[in-house]
Amino acid sequence: MLHANVRPSRDLRNNYADVVKTLKQHDHIIITNNGVGESVLISIDDYAKYEEYLHRRFIYEELQRSKNDAADHNTELIDAADIFKNLEQRIEARGL
């Protein structure tokens, strides 16, 4: 994000076109109510990029955790085929 804009909440109603123009420039807008920051607006494209970033970060952290667990000599490793067999048995037991 290039620049933060601070706008009162009434601008969402009174100056919506200007708000959208600002968002399309990939700037974010801090919305205030009675002079107190309340929320942040970002463009839908920036939001999608943020979601993708969070997803990748989550995957990275889970892979790191798995790598650390695998390196621990106390970790019991289970074959993937056994995991799926166990899941199938649980599903069948529930009658699904």
Order of alpha helices (4+ residues) and beta strands (2+ residues): beta-alpha-alpha-beta-beta-alpha-alpha
